């Protein structure tokens, strides 16, 4: 009788659009280049720099709360473009999300 091979699943599933918790959308995002972010999503920090507006709940104003996806993805800030899904920085932020709702 032929045995079925055992497949070892990863301890942590790979981050994808379907399981992303949008952790990075809770970080402060400085606008250091002009990418076309609509003015309604821009705020000024305590030092006079432009940052992405965050709402009272701490999430980025450009985040669609139903889909947890960016509503301005095509014109998102440079920092958001460089913060790669599944990167070490992303995984570190995801680890912190386990305690955010407790």
Buried (B, 14 or more C-beta within 10 A) or exposed (E): EEEEEEEEEEEEEEBEEEEBBBBBBBBEBBBEEEBEBEEEBBBEEEEEEBBBBBEEEEBBBBBEEEEEBBBBEEBBBBBBEEBEEEEEBBEEBBEEEEEEEE
